[in-house]
Amino acid sequence: MFPGLGTLVNTVAVALAGAVGSFVHGAIPERFHRSAVTALGLAVIFLGASQALGGLNQLSAAKGHIGTVSLLIFSGSLIVGTLIGEWLRLEDHLEGLGHRINSLLQKRSGAGTVAAADAVASAGAGAQSDSNFVEAFMTASLIYCVGAMTVLGSIQDGLGNPQTLFVKALLDGVISIFLASSLGIGVSFAAIPVLVLQGLLALAAHWIGPLIPALSLAGLEAVGGVLIAGIGINLVFKKKLPVGNMLPSVFLAMAVIWLMV
């Protein structure tokens, strides 16, 4: 599989599912949405657990110091990395980014609506349509692009493992159908920022991938799997685990192992 495949699948899933959702406007009960997201959340939990165990097995089977202290590297990186993320308030910054984009788009949309209403009364329907489109595009973009799964999945995708983004494509697709059924076709166009953001992350990971030792990648899988499982727990149990604050632990594990190889 070529690097970036997961990003392409994710992009197509958002675009097509959003289009389907816009054609079934208001016809899907909310309870189906909750059930589908819960089922996918369980899949995300077990995907993360599988990746974490697979990475740990590779580390523990390694010869020398890494194999001996693999659990210490794993748990230490997770704890210290999370404390670093907490100190940097990464979760708050991610949420703040979403709110800033939200406010910016709402201001522009609102200004456009007022200007149109003052200029020509008959343009009111068109302005309202534009406002709905922007709201749909904005809401979907924030959901799909701001989060730990986006970052981790894109890095893994660039390194040749699109599995996480395949699951994210399923999750985003389900959300797109229900979101577009309420907000309209603008949801489909959120595929553009998904393609750009995840594509850039995957491309960067692909460029530096050959420089990273195999055991460092195993460290990424082990610690990253825990974060992915945390995302699944948030989906299933409606928790608010600060997964964004745990992102530094992935890079810390990679760096520690790289220095020990």
Disulfide bonds with the S-S distance in Angstrom:
none
